[in-house]
Amino acid sequence: MKRLVRWLYPGFGIKRWMLLFSLGLVLLIFGVTLVLNYQLLSMVEEQIFRFVYMVTGQYNYAILALWGLVLSLGGAFCMAVSIRKLVKRFIALLVPQESKVSEQMLNRVLLARGPRVTAIGGGHGLSMLLRGLKHKTSNLTAVVTVADDGGSSGRLREEMGIIAPGDLRNCLVAMADKESLLEESFQYRFGGKGELAGHSLGNLFLAALIEEFGNAENALKAASRILNVRGQVIPSTTETVRLSALMADGATVVGESEISAYPSRIVKLSTIPEAVSAVPAAADAILSSDLVVLGPGSLYTSILPNLLVPDILRAIRESEAPCLYVCNVMTQPGETDHFTVADHLKALIQHIGPGVIDFVLANDGRPADAVVARYAAAGAEPVAIDEEEVKKLGVTLIRADLLGEARSAVHDADVLAEELVRLKSLLHAHIAPNLLDEYLRRNR
């Protein structure tokens, strides 16, 4: 019974058609009555009267009315059962592997009403965030960097003249309805010593679609339909862009993989060529968002490459949506050694200017001691929160324990998504920025 009631929940658009069906049934009965002629119906009624008289020995109108009620209820029951069986049969033919369809449809309706969120970044940080957010909203857009030039992505980029597919692949898998089997398949890497050695199946899949459809945008739309992706995945640019970094020792290093491996601090990041064009759909998604999220992920090689696309940065500035930066839990060796939250913000502001980032969400939970020790051996440490320095930068700090029960060195996807959706509601409630963190602490 409870499952049947779910079909009457607001948002399905079913009740209006049920009412229309009832009206049509009344019209049908009335029309059939006119066609058959009331005299014929009177003859049927007379026979029923005689049957009642034979059974009861009298003309009992109450019994006759009761018979009419029983027949009406029986007809309605037969109609309801037949319609229900027909609908279930049609659904079974269309989606034979699915169960509890009403729950799934209700979930889709609720997700469609979720906030419009645009997440900007790349790497594992962005795909982790998308895994959590897809359970909160289907109005989700991932704007992804395509500056990767290492591994399978780099080889395909050079050999086929396409944008790097690696981060796009990870985001598609993260936003798919059933990512577990897809992830296992798409992350599969061919072994051996042939031309396929080292390539991932997902990268080859995207490369084939790009070649088939002529451009990355159409290929990603096709991939999203095939994988039943909740939301959309858009590259920040479709130009074959490369990263160039001025290092603290004065050297200029070109290439994302080379920059990550270079043993010196990054001073300034730029792109080759400069001022590349953004994908229009990416800028449109930012302009229509309720919340723009930067990160989490590698500061210089995942987040900043998107912001160095002028149209992307311009859209963030022009958007009415608040821009929130999710700071990493741990520092990253070679990129953000010993960086505090304020240091991350200073690096961003140095490249994109002030007034772009409104809020920074920083983790104040402590990873497990064994995790901290393991990361320390690799040269990483928890990012310290220097609240006063953040305030000087004109950015509102929001603190939260984002690690979940695992207490690992990365954000918990579901906890982070829950926090972002809650923040979106509070930000649109126009709570004063200087009171927001205090309000959140009292209401956790």
Stockholm file with secondary structure:
# STOCKHOLM 1.0

chainA/1-444         MKRLVRWLYPGFGIKRWMLLFSLGLVLLIFGVTLVLNYQLLSMVEEQIFRFVYMVTGQYNYAILALWGLVLSLGGAFCMAVSIRKLVKRFIALLVPQESKVSEQMLNRVLLARGPRVTAIGGGHGLSMLLRGLKHKTSNLTAVVTVADDGGSSGRLREEMGIIAPGDLRNCLVAMADKESLLEESFQYRFGGKGELAGHSLGNLFLAALIEEFGNAENALKAASRILNVRGQVIPSTTETVRLSALMADGATVVGESEISAYPSRIVKLSTIPEAVSAVPAAADAILSSDLVVLGPGSLYTSILPNLLVPDILRAIRESEAPCLYVCNVMTQPGETDHFTVADHLKALIQHIGPGVIDFVLANDGRPADAVVARYAAAGAEPVAIDEEEVKKLGVTLIRADLLGEARSAVHDADVLAEELVRLKSLLHAHIAPNLLDEYLRRNR
#=GR chainA/1-444 SS CHHHHHTTSTTSCCHHHHHHHHHHHHHHHHHHHHHHCHHHHHHHHHHHHHHHHHHHSSCCHHHHHHHHHHHHHHHHHHHHHHHHHHHHHHHHHHCTTCCCHHHHHHHHHHHHTSCCEEEEECHHHHHHHHHHHTTTCSCEEEEECCCCCSHHHHHHHHHHCCCCCHHHHHHHHHHBSSHHHHHHHHTCBCCSSSTTTTCBHHHHHHHHHHHHHSSHHHHHHHHHHHHTBSSEEEESCSSCCEEEEEETTSCEEESHHHHHHCSSCEEEEEEESSSCCCCHHHHHHHHTCSEEEECSSCIIIIIHHHHTSHHHHHHHHHCSSCEEEECCSBCCTTTSTTCCHHHHHHHHHHHHCTTSCCEEEEECCCCCHHHHHHHHHTTCCBCCCCHHHHHHTTCEEEEECCCTTTTCSSCCHHHHHHHHHHHHHHHTTTCCHHHHHHHHHHTC
#=GC SS_cons         CHHHHHTTSTTSCCHHHHHHHHHHHHHHHHHHHHHHCHHHHHHHHHHHHHHHHHHHSSCCHHHHHHHHHHHHHHHHHHHHHHHHHHHHHHHHHHCTTCCCHHHHHHHHHHHHTSCCEEEEECHHHHHHHHHHHTTTCSCEEEEECCCCCSHHHHHHHHHHCCCCCHHHHHHHHHHBSSHHHHHHHHTCBCCSSSTTTTCBHHHHHHHHHHHHHSSHHHHHHHHHHHHTBSSEEEESCSSCCEEEEEETTSCEEESHHHHHHCSSCEEEEEEESSSCCCCHHHHHHHHTCSEEEECSSCIIIIIHHHHTSHHHHHHHHHCSSCEEEECCSBCCTTTSTTCCHHHHHHHHHHHHCTTSCCEEEEECCCCCHHHHHHHHHTTCCBCCCCHHHHHHTTCEEEEECCCTTTTCSSCCHHHHHHHHHHHHHHHTTTCCHHHHHHHHHHTC
//
